[in-house]
Amino acid sequence: MNDRSDVQLLKIGELATLAGVSVKALRVYEKKNIIKPVEIDENTGYRYYSPDQFQLVEGLQVLQDMGFSLNDISKILSGKCTSEELDSLFEQKIVAQQEIIWKAEAQIKEINAMKKSMTEGESGAKLKEMNEDERAWYLAKLVRVNEENVRQLLSEVLWL
């Protein structure tokens, strides 16, 4: 092992603790060529990382939180992707995130429509008089046949 007096290296467990990931995750990242130890002790097999690699692990976690796979991250960090490939990867994630937003917005509208239907007007009053089976049927009817749900289902079918 080299003299480590100039830079204090971190053992794999220390880096894992500092970054809030498991040692197993760091080993997976190593297998995927995402992060490599700067030094491996030939006698003990201990892996050592530079403090700078903590930032790499943090960046990796941000990319994972954005929905990038480890294979995508490996491609991004390798520097071997063309600008077109990078553009495509990022565009796919943008589209995926936009779909999540649209779905959440549709669900919020659906919830508001159900809330309105169940708390206001005649239906709200009748709901209190219904037995459990009738309320379950009414709720199922609201979920299946409201304006937003129908529009979303039609949209999904048209995109297939």
Biotite code that builds the C-alpha atoms (Angstrom):
import biotite.structure as struc

atoms = struc.array([
    struc.Atom([0.000, 0.000, 0.000], chain_id="A", res_id=1, res_name="MET", atom_name="CA", element="C"),
    struc.Atom([1.218, 3.490, -0.809], chain_id="A", res_id=2, res_name="ASN", atom_name="CA", element="C"),
    struc.Atom([2.012, 6.136, 1.790], chain_id="A", res_id=3, res_name="ASP", atom_name="CA", element="C"),
    struc.Atom([-1.334, 7.719, 2.664], chain_id="A", res_id=4, res_name="ARG", atom_name="CA", element="C"),
    struc.Atom([0.058, 10.542, 4.789], chain_id="A", res_id=5, res_name="SER", atom_name="CA", element="C"),
    struc.Atom([-0.552, 13.265, 2.197], chain_id="A", res_id=6, res_name="ASP", atom_name="CA", element="C"),
    struc.Atom([-4.259, 12.485, 1.667], chain_id="A", res_id=7, res_name="VAL", atom_name="CA", element="C"),
    struc.Atom([-6.446, 10.742, 4.212], chain_id="A", res_id=8, res_name="GLN", atom_name="CA", element="C"),
    struc.Atom([-8.271, 8.010, 2.330], chain_id="A", res_id=9, res_name="LEU", atom_name="CA", element="C"),
    struc.Atom([-11.564, 6.530, 3.459], chain_id="A", res_id=10, res_name="LEU", atom_name="CA", element="C"),
    struc.Atom([-12.249, 2.834, 3.930], chain_id="A", res_id=11, res_name="LYS", atom_name="CA", element="C"),
    struc.Atom([-15.283, 1.519, 2.076], chain_id="A", res_id=12, res_name="ILE", atom_name="CA", element="C"),
    struc.Atom([-17.340, 1.457, 5.288], chain_id="A", res_id=13, res_name="GLY", atom_name="CA", element="C"),
    struc.Atom([-16.379, 5.035, 6.114], chain_id="A", res_id=14, res_name="GLU", atom_name="CA", element="C"),
    struc.Atom([-17.400, 6.268, 2.682], chain_id="A", res_id=15, res_name="LEU", atom_name="CA", element="C"),
    struc.Atom([-20.630, 4.282, 2.873], chain_id="A", res_id=16, res_name="ALA", atom_name="CA", element="C"),
    struc.Atom([-21.504, 5.809, 6.250], chain_id="A", res_id=17, res_name="THR", atom_name="CA", element="C"),
    struc.Atom([-20.566, 9.315, 5.161], chain_id="A", res_id=18, res_name="LEU", atom_name="CA", element="C"),
    struc.Atom([-22.609, 9.041, 1.944], chain_id="A", res_id=19, res_name="ALA", atom_name="CA", element="C"),
    struc.Atom([-25.561, 7.249, 3.543], chain_id="A", res_id=20, res_name="GLY", atom_name="CA", element="C"),
    struc.Atom([-25.304, 4.160, 1.328], chain_id="A", res_id=21, res_name="VAL", atom_name="CA", element="C"),
    struc.Atom([-24.475, 0.559, 2.082], chain_id="A", res_id=22, res_name="SER", atom_name="CA", element="C"),
    struc.Atom([-21.104, -1.065, 1.519], chain_id="A", res_id=23, res_name="VAL", atom_name="CA", element="C"),
    struc.Atom([-22.938, -3.435, -0.813], chain_id="A", res_id=24, res_name="LYS", atom_name="CA", element="C"),
    struc.Atom([-24.127, -0.462, -2.896], chain_id="A", res_id=25, res_name="ALA", atom_name="CA", element="C"),
    struc.Atom([-20.555, 0.818, -3.230], chain_id="A", res_id=26, res_name="LEU", atom_name="CA", element="C"),
    struc.Atom([-19.452, -2.626, -4.402], chain_id="A", res_id=27, res_name="ARG", atom_name="CA", element="C"),
    struc.Atom([-22.257, -2.631, -6.987], chain_id="A", res_id=28, res_name="VAL", atom_name="CA", element="C"),
    struc.Atom([-21.178, 0.823, -8.151], chain_id="A", res_id=29, res_name="TYR", atom_name="CA", element="C"),
    struc.Atom([-17.654, -0.549, -8.525], chain_id="A", res_id=30, res_name="GLU", atom_name="CA", element="C"),
    struc.Atom([-18.864, -3.506, -10.592], chain_id="A", res_id=31, res_name="LYS", atom_name="CA", element="C"),
    struc.Atom([-20.785, -1.094, -12.840], chain_id="A", res_id=32, res_name="LYS", atom_name="CA", element="C"),
    struc.Atom([-17.593, 0.980, -13.288], chain_id="A", res_id=33, res_name="ASN", atom_name="CA", element="C"),
    struc.Atom([-19.248, 3.990, -11.715], chain_id="A", res_id=34, res_name="ILE", atom_name="CA", element="C"),
    struc.Atom([-16.873, 4.441, -8.789], chain_id="A", res_id=35, res_name="ILE", atom_name="CA", element="C"),
    struc.Atom([-13.540, 2.722, -8.289], chain_id="A", res_id=36, res_name="LYS", atom_name="CA", element="C"),
    struc.Atom([-11.398, 2.730, -5.148], chain_id="A", res_id=37, res_name="PRO", atom_name="CA", element="C"),
    struc.Atom([-8.269, 4.832, -5.557], chain_id="A", res_id=38, res_name="VAL", atom_name="CA", element="C"),
    struc.Atom([-6.356, 2.134, -3.756], chain_id="A", res_id=39, res_name="GLU", atom_name="CA", element="C"),
    struc.Atom([-6.804, -1.516, -2.789], chain_id="A", res_id=40, res_name="ILE", atom_name="CA", element="C"),
    struc.Atom([-4.523, -2.984, -0.119], chain_id="A", res_id=41, res_name="ASP", atom_name="CA", element="C"),
    struc.Atom([-2.927, -6.077, -1.664], chain_id="A", res_id=42, res_name="GLU", atom_name="CA", element="C"),
    struc.Atom([-2.646, -7.821, 1.721], chain_id="A", res_id=43, res_name="ASN", atom_name="CA", element="C"),
    struc.Atom([-6.069, -7.135, 3.193], chain_id="A", res_id=44, res_name="THR", atom_name="CA", element="C"),
    struc.Atom([-8.159, -6.372, 0.110], chain_id="A", res_id=45, res_name="GLY", atom_name="CA", element="C"),
    struc.Atom([-9.419, -3.206, 1.846], chain_id="A", res_id=46, res_name="TYR", atom_name="CA", element="C"),
    struc.Atom([-10.724, -0.613, -0.557], chain_id="A", res_id=47, res_name="ARG", atom_name="CA", element="C"),
    struc.Atom([-9.780, 3.020, -0.050], chain_id="A", res_id=48, res_name="TYR", atom_name="CA", element="C"),
    struc.Atom([-11.511, 6.025, -1.511], chain_id="A", res_id=49, res_name="TYR", atom_name="CA", element="C"),
    struc.Atom([-10.538, 9.660, -1.741], chain_id="A", res_id=50, res_name="SER", atom_name="CA", element="C"),
    struc.Atom([-12.700, 12.216, 0.072], chain_id="A", res_id=51, res_name="PRO", atom_name="CA", element="C"),
    struc.Atom([-13.559, 13.667, -3.345], chain_id="A", res_id=52, res_name="ASP", atom_name="CA", element="C"),
    struc.Atom([-15.350, 10.449, -4.230], chain_id="A", res_id=53, res_name="GLN", atom_name="CA", element="C"),
    struc.Atom([-17.968, 11.275, -1.609], chain_id="A", res_id=54, res_name="PHE", atom_name="CA", element="C"),
    struc.Atom([-19.231, 13.982, -3.979], chain_id="A", res_id=55, res_name="GLN", atom_name="CA", element="C"),
    struc.Atom([-19.349, 11.440, -6.796], chain_id="A", res_id=56, res_name="LEU", atom_name="CA", element="C"),
    struc.Atom([-21.532, 9.156, -4.668], chain_id="A", res_id=57, res_name="VAL", atom_name="CA", element="C"),
    struc.Atom([-23.805, 12.095, -3.827], chain_id="A", res_id=58, res_name="GLU", atom_name="CA", element="C"),
    struc.Atom([-24.123, 12.946, -7.532], chain_id="A", res_id=59, res_name="GLY", atom_name="CA", element="C"),
    struc.Atom([-24.856, 9.325, -8.305], chain_id="A", res_id=60, res_name="LEU", atom_name="CA", element="C"),
    struc.Atom([-27.660, 9.302, -5.740], chain_id="A", res_id=61, res_name="GLN", atom_name="CA", element="C"),
    struc.Atom([-29.169, 12.460, -7.251], chain_id="A", res_id=62, res_name="VAL", atom_name="CA", element="C"),
    struc.Atom([-29.171, 10.814, -10.685], chain_id="A", res_id=63, res_name="LEU", atom_name="CA", element="C"),
    struc.Atom([-30.792, 7.685, -9.213], chain_id="A", res_id=64, res_name="GLN", atom_name="CA", element="C"),
    struc.Atom([-33.446, 9.842, -7.531], chain_id="A", res_id=65, res_name="ASP", atom_name="CA", element="C"),
    struc.Atom([-34.168, 11.327, -10.966], chain_id="A", res_id=66, res_name="MET", atom_name="CA", element="C"),
    struc.Atom([-34.882, 7.840, -12.278], chain_id="A", res_id=67, res_name="GLY", atom_name="CA", element="C"),
    struc.Atom([-31.627, 7.059, -14.041], chain_id="A", res_id=68, res_name="PHE", atom_name="CA", element="C"),
    struc.Atom([-30.571, 3.411, -13.920], chain_id="A", res_id=69, res_name="SER", atom_name="CA", element="C"),
    struc.Atom([-27.062, 2.410, -12.874], chain_id="A", res_id=70, res_name="LEU", atom_name="CA", element="C"),
    struc.Atom([-26.360, 1.546, -16.506], chain_id="A", res_id=71, res_name="ASN", atom_name="CA", element="C"),
    struc.Atom([-27.465, 5.051, -17.544], chain_id="A", res_id=72, res_name="ASP", atom_name="CA", element="C"),
    struc.Atom([-25.320, 6.594, -14.818], chain_id="A", res_id=73, res_name="ILE", atom_name="CA", element="C"),
    struc.Atom([-22.331, 4.521, -15.856], chain_id="A", res_id=74, res_name="SER", atom_name="CA", element="C"),
    struc.Atom([-22.751, 5.775, -19.428], chain_id="A", res_id=75, res_name="LYS", atom_name="CA", element="C"),
    struc.Atom([-23.137, 9.382, -18.301], chain_id="A", res_id=76, res_name="ILE", atom_name="CA", element="C"),
    struc.Atom([-20.100, 9.327, -16.012], chain_id="A", res_id=77, res_name="LEU", atom_name="CA", element="C"),
    struc.Atom([-17.870, 7.358, -18.375], chain_id="A", res_id=78, res_name="SER", atom_name="CA", element="C"),
    struc.Atom([-17.548, 10.255, -20.766], chain_id="A", res_id=79, res_name="GLY", atom_name="CA", element="C"),
    struc.Atom([-17.977, 7.818, -23.651], chain_id="A", res_id=80, res_name="LYS", atom_name="CA", element="C"),
    struc.Atom([-21.485, 8.931, -24.634], chain_id="A", res_id=81, res_name="CYS", atom_name="CA", element="C"),
    struc.Atom([-21.935, 11.098, -27.654], chain_id="A", res_id=82, res_name="THR", atom_name="CA", element="C"),
    struc.Atom([-23.806, 14.339, -27.132], chain_id="A", res_id=83, res_name="SER", atom_name="CA", element="C"),
    struc.Atom([-26.740, 12.782, -29.030], chain_id="A", res_id=84, res_name="GLU", atom_name="CA", element="C"),
    struc.Atom([-26.808, 9.789, -26.658], chain_id="A", res_id=85, res_name="GLU", atom_name="CA", element="C"),
    struc.Atom([-26.683, 12.094, -23.623], chain_id="A", res_id=86, res_name="LEU", atom_name="CA", element="C"),
    struc.Atom([-29.432, 14.242, -25.095], chain_id="A", res_id=87, res_name="ASP", atom_name="CA", element="C"),
    struc.Atom([-31.561, 11.146, -25.647], chain_id="A", res_id=88, res_name="SER", atom_name="CA", element="C"),
    struc.Atom([-30.999, 9.863, -22.098], chain_id="A", res_id=89, res_name="LEU", atom_name="CA", element="C"),
    struc.Atom([-31.942, 13.200, -20.572], chain_id="A", res_id=90, res_name="PHE", atom_name="CA", element="C"),
    struc.Atom([-34.902, 13.676, -22.894], chain_id="A", res_id=91, res_name="GLU", atom_name="CA", element="C"),
    struc.Atom([-36.278, 10.250, -21.904], chain_id="A", res_id=92, res_name="GLN", atom_name="CA", element="C"),
    struc.Atom([-36.092, 11.231, -18.223], chain_id="A", res_id=93, res_name="LYS", atom_name="CA", element="C"),
    struc.Atom([-37.758, 14.578, -18.895], chain_id="A", res_id=94, res_name="ILE", atom_name="CA", element="C"),
    struc.Atom([-40.640, 12.815, -20.659], chain_id="A", res_id=95, res_name="VAL", atom_name="CA", element="C"),
    struc.Atom([-40.936, 10.250, -17.853], chain_id="A", res_id=96, res_name="ALA", atom_name="CA", element="C"),
    struc.Atom([-41.031, 12.992, -15.203], chain_id="A", res_id=97, res_name="GLN", atom_name="CA", element="C"),
    struc.Atom([-43.586, 14.985, -17.211], chain_id="A", res_id=98, res_name="GLN", atom_name="CA", element="C"),
    struc.Atom([-45.813, 11.899, -17.375], chain_id="A", res_id=99, res_name="GLU", atom_name="CA", element="C"),
    struc.Atom([-45.578, 11.583, -13.580], chain_id="A", res_id=100, res_name="ILE", atom_name="CA", element="C"),
    struc.Atom([-46.631, 15.234, -13.249], chain_id="A", res_id=101, res_name="ILE", atom_name="CA", element="C"),
    struc.Atom([-49.574, 14.777, -15.640], chain_id="A", res_id=102, res_name="TRP", atom_name="CA", element="C"),
    struc.Atom([-50.711, 11.674, -13.802], chain_id="A", res_id=103, res_name="LYS", atom_name="CA", element="C"),
    struc.Atom([-50.461, 13.415, -10.419], chain_id="A", res_id=104, res_name="ALA", atom_name="CA", element="C"),
    struc.Atom([-52.388, 16.425, -11.739], chain_id="A", res_id=105, res_name="GLU", atom_name="CA", element="C"),
    struc.Atom([-55.103, 14.129, -13.108], chain_id="A", res_id=106, res_name="ALA", atom_name="CA", element="C"),
    struc.Atom([-55.299, 12.320, -9.760], chain_id="A", res_id=107, res_name="GLN", atom_name="CA", element="C"),
    struc.Atom([-55.632, 15.627, -7.905], chain_id="A", res_id=108, res_name="ILE", atom_name="CA", element="C"),
    struc.Atom([-58.498, 16.637, -10.207], chain_id="A", res_id=109, res_name="LYS", atom_name="CA", element="C"),
    struc.Atom([-60.062, 13.229, -9.662], chain_id="A", res_id=110, res_name="GLU", atom_name="CA", element="C"),
    struc.Atom([-59.793, 13.564, -5.897], chain_id="A", res_id=111, res_name="ILE", atom_name="CA", element="C"),
    struc.Atom([-61.338, 17.049, -6.020], chain_id="A", res_id=112, res_name="ASN", atom_name="CA", element="C"),
    struc.Atom([-64.191, 15.787, -8.194], chain_id="A", res_id=113, res_name="ALA", atom_name="CA", element="C"),
    struc.Atom([-64.818, 12.899, -5.810], chain_id="A", res_id=114, res_name="MET", atom_name="CA", element="C"),
    struc.Atom([-64.632, 15.213, -2.816], chain_id="A", res_id=115, res_name="LYS", atom_name="CA", element="C"),
    struc.Atom([-67.120, 17.605, -4.386], chain_id="A", res_id=116, res_name="LYS", atom_name="CA", element="C"),
    struc.Atom([-69.464, 14.798, -5.353], chain_id="A", res_id=117, res_name="SER", atom_name="CA", element="C"),
    struc.Atom([-69.314, 13.195, -1.930], chain_id="A", res_id=118, res_name="MET", atom_name="CA", element="C"),
    struc.Atom([-69.598, 16.332, 0.211], chain_id="A", res_id=119, res_name="THR", atom_name="CA", element="C"),
    struc.Atom([-71.878, 18.673, -1.716], chain_id="A", res_id=120, res_name="GLU", atom_name="CA", element="C"),
    struc.Atom([-75.443, 18.591, -2.896], chain_id="A", res_id=121, res_name="GLY", atom_name="CA", element="C"),
    struc.Atom([-77.847, 15.701, -3.000], chain_id="A", res_id=122, res_name="GLU", atom_name="CA", element="C"),
    struc.Atom([-75.203, 13.014, -3.323], chain_id="A", res_id=123, res_name="SER", atom_name="CA", element="C"),
    struc.Atom([-73.420, 14.142, -0.171], chain_id="A", res_id=124, res_name="GLY", atom_name="CA", element="C"),
    struc.Atom([-76.638, 14.002, 1.837], chain_id="A", res_id=125, res_name="ALA", atom_name="CA", element="C"),
    struc.Atom([-77.614, 10.625, 0.375], chain_id="A", res_id=126, res_name="LYS", atom_name="CA", element="C"),
    struc.Atom([-74.150, 9.242, 1.102], chain_id="A", res_id=127, res_name="LEU", atom_name="CA", element="C"),
    struc.Atom([-74.808, 9.530, 4.845], chain_id="A", res_id=128, res_name="LYS", atom_name="CA", element="C"),
    struc.Atom([-78.013, 7.538, 4.463], chain_id="A", res_id=129, res_name="GLU", atom_name="CA", element="C"),
    struc.Atom([-76.399, 4.725, 2.438], chain_id="A", res_id=130, res_name="MET", atom_name="CA", element="C"),
    struc.Atom([-75.283, 1.473, 3.979], chain_id="A", res_id=131, res_name="ASN", atom_name="CA", element="C"),
    struc.Atom([-71.694, 0.258, 3.589], chain_id="A", res_id=132, res_name="GLU", atom_name="CA", element="C"),
    struc.Atom([-72.346, -1.722, 0.379], chain_id="A", res_id=133, res_name="ASP", atom_name="CA", element="C"),
    struc.Atom([-74.169, 1.183, -1.257], chain_id="A", res_id=134, res_name="GLU", atom_name="CA", element="C"),
    struc.Atom([-71.354, 3.597, -0.345], chain_id="A", res_id=135, res_name="ARG", atom_name="CA", element="C"),
    struc.Atom([-68.761, 1.166, -1.755], chain_id="A", res_id=136, res_name="ALA", atom_name="CA", element="C"),
    struc.Atom([-70.722, 0.875, -5.013], chain_id="A", res_id=137, res_name="TRP", atom_name="CA", element="C"),
    struc.Atom([-71.128, 4.674, -5.194], chain_id="A", res_id=138, res_name="TYR", atom_name="CA", element="C"),
    struc.Atom([-67.406, 5.239, -4.600], chain_id="A", res_id=139, res_name="LEU", atom_name="CA", element="C"),
    struc.Atom([-66.500, 2.651, -7.258], chain_id="A", res_id=140, res_name="ALA", atom_name="CA", element="C"),
    struc.Atom([-68.863, 4.420, -9.667], chain_id="A", res_id=141, res_name="LYS", atom_name="CA", element="C"),
    struc.Atom([-67.204, 7.784, -8.911], chain_id="A", res_id=142, res_name="LEU", atom_name="CA", element="C"),
    struc.Atom([-63.738, 6.385, -9.482], chain_id="A", res_id=143, res_name="VAL", atom_name="CA", element="C"),
    struc.Atom([-64.626, 4.681, -12.749], chain_id="A", res_id=144, res_name="ARG", atom_name="CA", element="C"),
    struc.Atom([-66.856, 7.289, -14.349], chain_id="A", res_id=145, res_name="VAL", atom_name="CA", element="C"),
    struc.Atom([-65.695, 10.787, -13.648], chain_id="A", res_id=146, res_name="ASN", atom_name="CA", element="C"),
    struc.Atom([-64.708, 13.264, -16.321], chain_id="A", res_id=147, res_name="GLU", atom_name="CA", element="C"),
    struc.Atom([-60.990, 13.344, -15.546], chain_id="A", res_id=148, res_name="GLU", atom_name="CA", element="C"),
    struc.Atom([-60.666, 9.579, -15.305], chain_id="A", res_id=149, res_name="ASN", atom_name="CA", element="C"),
    struc.Atom([-62.415, 9.042, -18.628], chain_id="A", res_id=150, res_name="VAL", atom_name="CA", element="C"),
    struc.Atom([-60.187, 11.631, -20.310], chain_id="A", res_id=151, res_name="ARG", atom_name="CA", element="C"),
    struc.Atom([-57.045, 10.058, -18.846], chain_id="A", res_id=152, res_name="GLN", atom_name="CA", element="C"),
    struc.Atom([-58.093, 6.538, -19.877], chain_id="A", res_id=153, res_name="LEU", atom_name="CA", element="C"),
    struc.Atom([-58.887, 7.699, -23.416], chain_id="A", res_id=154, res_name="LEU", atom_name="CA", element="C"),
    struc.Atom([-55.535, 9.460, -23.598], chain_id="A", res_id=155, res_name="SER", atom_name="CA", element="C"),
    struc.Atom([-53.685, 6.345, -22.440], chain_id="A", res_id=156, res_name="GLU", atom_name="CA", element="C"),
    struc.Atom([-55.545, 4.137, -24.925], chain_id="A", res_id=157, res_name="VAL", atom_name="CA", element="C"),
    struc.Atom([-54.806, 6.518, -27.800], chain_id="A", res_id=158, res_name="LEU", atom_name="CA", element="C"),
    struc.Atom([-51.076, 6.455, -26.997], chain_id="A", res_id=159, res_name="TRP", atom_name="CA", element="C"),
    struc.Atom([-50.891, 2.635, -27.073], chain_id="A", res_id=160, res_name="LEU", atom_name="CA", element="C"),
])
